[in-house]
Amino acid sequence: MRILGIDPALTITGYGVIDFKKGRLSLVEAGIITTSAKQPISERLQRIFQGVNKLVADTQPQIMVLEKLYAHYRHPTTAYVLGQARGVICLACAQEKIPLVEYAATRVKKAIVGQGLASKYQVQRMVAGILGIKELPRYNDVTDALALALAHSYMARVNL
């Protein structure tokens, strides 16, 4: 099974593609899709949409995993902006008829680290260890996306 994990955001959207075959996990590709705050929102969303479309075309995932939207009451604008980025990602997924799964961040951390309130660094170290990544990715967004994909591979095994 090829799994695409995406950590959506308007400025830096992280992605990670893993293969889960015969009980083994392997890294296919990971990186970021970036936009500039100087661009109009419509252009930024288009860039994310096109980036995800190209990623899907290049890697042919069988399932896409997103983090569930969490909105803190003190930062409602963040949820609004994040929702727009998630919307174009979901559209790209729907156009290609790829099943979409969503997990809460705490559930992903629990699956990867064993603790739902694990730090970003703990998640990053575990993801690198699991996938045999020698150098930690520069952006947490990449690690978070890979953690989504890995968490789904674990949960998919349980549900088989």
Secondary structure, 3 states (H helix, E strand, C coil): CEEEEEECCCCEEEEEEEEEECCEEEEEEEEEEECCCCCCHHHHHHHHHHHHHHHHHHHCCCEEEEECCCCCCCCHHHHHHHHHHHHHHHHHHHHCCCCEEEECHHHHHHHHHCCCCCCHHHHHHHHHHHHCCCCCCCCHHHHHHHHHHHHHHHHHHHCC
